[in-house]
Amino acid sequence: MDDATPTRCAHCRTKKCVSGRDCLGDAEHHGTLYDVEGVAQLHRAAAAIESRHYCREPRIREVMLLAEELGFRKLGLAFCVGLAEEAETIARILGSKFEVVSVCCKVCGISKKKLGLEQIDPQKDHETMCNPAGQARVLNEAGTQLNILCGLCVGHDAIFSMASRAPVTTLIVKDRVLAHNPAGALYSRYHRRVLLPEGS
């Protein structure tokens, strides 16, 4: 018997599902999840990009190829102000083939105090909040067909994804400590020691 349970796949040593084993006994039901309109189209396109470009293209190129495969012309870029330079470069690259609507996390300049939010600097008179629901609204109103995340804060990315009408894909994940490479914490012995108490 495998050492995985339905909720503990990360601990399974065999991953026999890769060879076609249905550990949950629910393959038939899971297959119908891709009958949903929109999901089927996106899934086929994602499989096509994986098949044709596996290990050949960087993520930004894969995003462009996915959009092309889906016939999308208008892309949304929701970015963190801390990655404004990166966002400008991304918008220029995407703009070579698509119409790009970009929106900054601080859009509308709403004060954290207005919503009773904690501030990074409590002494500051005005600290502008991140506005992920507003970013999604701007892109929804613009009619974007695929929205791309560039460095939204943890939690704000979740709000954006919940509020976005268009499918959402992530290009850059924010990690201020590790140069936006959160996987670095998994490869660093120091970080693993801090994150995993002795004996875990």
N, C-alpha and C positions, 0 to 999 in steps of 0.2 A: 504493500500500500504506500502511496506517495506521502511525503511529509508535508503536503499542502492541504489546507482546508479551503472552502469557498472564500473565506475572508483573509486568508494568509498566503496568497500566491507568492508574495515576496520572499517567503521562507522556504518555498519548494525548491529542492535541489535538482529535480529531474526536468521540469518544464516540458512534460510530454505533450502538452497541448500544441507545442510547435510541430510535433509529428502527427497531429490530428486526433489526439485523445480528448474526449469530452469528459473532463473531470467532474463537471457539475451535472452532467446528464440533461443539459438544457439547450443543446445546440440548435434544435429545431426552433425553439422560441426566440433565441438570440438572433437567428437568421432573419426572422420577420421584422426585427428592429430596423432593418435597412430597406424595408418596403415603404417607409414614410417618405412622402414627397419632400424633396430638398436634401434629405439625408442620403438617399440612394445616389443622387447626382453627385453630391460632394464626396461620398465614399468611393464611387467609381473613379472620379478625377484624382483623388488622393492615391488610390492604388496605381493609377496610370503613371503618376509622377514618381512614385516609389519604384515601380518596375523599370521605367525608362531611364531614370537619372540616379539610381541608387549609388551612393558614395561618389558622385561625380560633381555635384553642384553645392555651393554654400546655401545656407538657409534663405537668404534674401532672393536668390535666383529661384529656389524652389517655390517660394511664395508667388513670384511672378509667373512661373510656369503653371502653377495651380490656377491662378486667376485666368490665364490664357485658356487653359483646358476647359474651364467653366464658361468661357465666353464673357467674362466680366470686363467692363470698361472703367468703372468708377470705384476706386479704392479709398478707404478711410484710414488715416494714420492718427492714432491717439497716443500722444507722447508725454513724458514727464519733462518739465522745464529743465531738470538737471541733465537731460540728454538732448538739449536743444540742438547742439552741433550735429550729433548723430542723426537726429530727426531731419535736419535740413539735407544731409547727404542722402538719407533714405528716400526722402521726397523727390530729390533730383533723379535718383536712380529709377524709382517707380514711375516718375513723370516722363521718362523716355518712352514709355509704352502705354501708360494709363493716365486717366484724369485722377488727380489725387486731391482729396480734401483732408487737411491736417488740422488737428485741434489740440491745444496745450492743456495740461492738467489744471492750470490756474484760470481757465476760461471764466469770465464774468467777475473775477476778482473778489469773491465773497469772503468776508472775514470769518475766521474760525469762531470768534466771539458770538457772532450772530446765531450760530447753531450750538453754542455751548461746548465746543470741542477743545480738547487739550492743545496747548501750544508748545512748540519746541522751545521758544523763549517766552516765558510767562510775562516778562516785563515789556514785551513789545506791544505797542498800541494797536497795530494792525498786522496780523499774520494771515495771509491768504490761504484758504483751505484748498485741498485738491478737490476737483469736481468731476469724478468719473461718470456719474449719472448724467451730468450736463454734457460731457464729451460725447457720450452715446447719443444723447438727444440731438446734438448738432449734426452728427453723422447720420442719424435716422432721418432727420429733416432734409439732409442733402441727398438722400437716396443711395448711399454707398452700398455696394454689393458684397464687399468683403472688407472687414475691419482688421487692422494690424496694430498690435500693442507694442509700444516701445518704452519699456522701463517704468510702467505704472507701479506704484507702491503695492506691497502685498495687501490684499483686502480691497484696495481700489480697483485692481485688475478684476477681481470677482464681481464687484458692483457693475463695472463696465460691461462685463460679459453677460450679466443678468439683464441689463437694460438695452443691450444692442439688438436691433432687429436682424442685422446681417450676421453671418457666421464670423467668428473671431479667431484669429490665429496670433501667436506670440512670436515676435522677432527677437526682442531683447527683454530679458528678465532683470529687474533691478536688484543689485546687491552692492550697496555702497562700500562695504568692507572688502569685497573680493573682485573689484573691477567688473561688476556685473556678470560674474561667472559663479553662480551659486554652487555648481558641482565641485568647485575648488575645495569647499568644506569637507566633501566626502573623500577627497584624495589627499588631504593634509592630515598628517598624524596628530598635529597639535589640535586642530579643530575637532577631529574625531574624539580625542581624549576629553575635550571640554563638553562635547555634545553627548557622549556615551559614558555615563558614570561607570566606575569599576564594576565588573561582573555582569554588565548588561549584554 
